[in-house]
Amino acid sequence: MFNPELYFYYILLITLLIFTYLFYRRTKNLSKTLLMTITALFFVSIVCSISLALNYYQSLKPNTEGIGISNVIAYWLLGEDAWAPVWTIQLFKKAYSISLWITLILFGLLIILLFMKRKESE
């Protein structure tokens, strides 16, 4: 199912898949290509998770003007079109938790790839 709170991740994933395909065609080394792609996606995911966490915790503070998006990266991720009439703390929390899970999954994949590369070099 398509989650609009993560459309930036969908675009990023498609871009990195294209990058992976093109890099693999050039190097013909799948493990190196996967390691580079997962590493790049992991670091971008960390930045996005931190941004969404800051946005979520900023929305928990009481404010007379209501809640809003507190930084540029969170604005890119959440957007204004899909959420403008219904921004809530629960939606910010949902986007943050999904982003955190994606980051943890990428971290697990990165560790697995590093162990595979280490075994391959021995």
N, C-alpha and C positions, 0 to 999 in steps of 0.2 A: 504494500500500500504506500502511496506517495505521501510523505509528511512535508507539508509546506514549511515547517520550521527548519528543515534541513536541505532546502533546495540548493544552497551554496555547496554543501557536501556532495550532492549529486553532480553538479557541474564540475567540481574539483575531481571527483572520481572518474568521470568521463575523460577529462583532460589528462589525468595521470595514466589512464588506460591507453590512450593514444600515445602518450610519451613512452610508456613501457613497450608498446608494439614497435614504435620507430627505433627505440634504443636497442631492442632485442634483434631487430633486423640488421642493425649495424654491428653489434658485438657477438651475437650468437651464443651468449652466455646467460642462461636463464636465471641462475642463482644470483649473479651480480645485478642483473636488471631488476629482479624482484626486491633485492635488498635495498637498492637505491630508491625504488618507487615507494616501498613501505616506509623507509626512513623519511623521505620527503613528506609523505602523507601524514606520518606520525607527528612531525614537527609543526605542520600546519594545523593539525587537529589539536595539539597542545595550545597553540595560540588561540584558536577558536573556543576551546573549552574555558580557558582563563577569561576570555572576553565575555562569554556567556555567564560565567560565575560572577564576575564583577557586576554585570547587568542585573542578575537575579538578586544579589545581596544589596545592591543599590536600591532596588525596588522594594525591599523589605523595610527600608527606613521610612518613617512617616513624613509625608510631604503634603503641603497644602495644595499643590498644583496637580496631584495625582501621580501616576507612574508613567514612565517613558523609557526609551532606550538611552542608555547612558554612555555608549561609546560607538565609534565608527564601525568596528568589526562586528559588533552585535547588530548594528543596523544593517550591514550587508547580509548577515545570516538570517535575521528575522524579517527584514524588509518592512515596508510601510503598507504596501497594497493589501497583503493578505491579513494583516493584523490590526490595522489602524482602528477599526471600530471596536475591537475586542481584546485589546492588550490587557492581560491579567497577570497576576503573580504566578498563578498556576501554569500558564503558558510559558512564561520565562523559565520556571522550574523544569517543565517538561523538556524544553529545548536544551537546557543545561544538562539534565540527566542523560538525554540521548547522546549529546556530544561527549559526555564523560565516558559513557559505555563504548562509543566508537573509539575513543582514545585508548581505553584499556584493551580493547580487542586488537587494535593496531600494535600496542606495546607487546601483547602476547605473541602476535605474528612476528614481530621484529626479533624477539628473544628466540623463537623457534628457528628463524632463518639464520641468526647468528650462531646457534648451536650446530645447525646443519653445515654452515660454512666452516666452522672449526673442525668438525669431524671430517669434512672433505679435504681440508688442508693437512690433516695428520696422516 
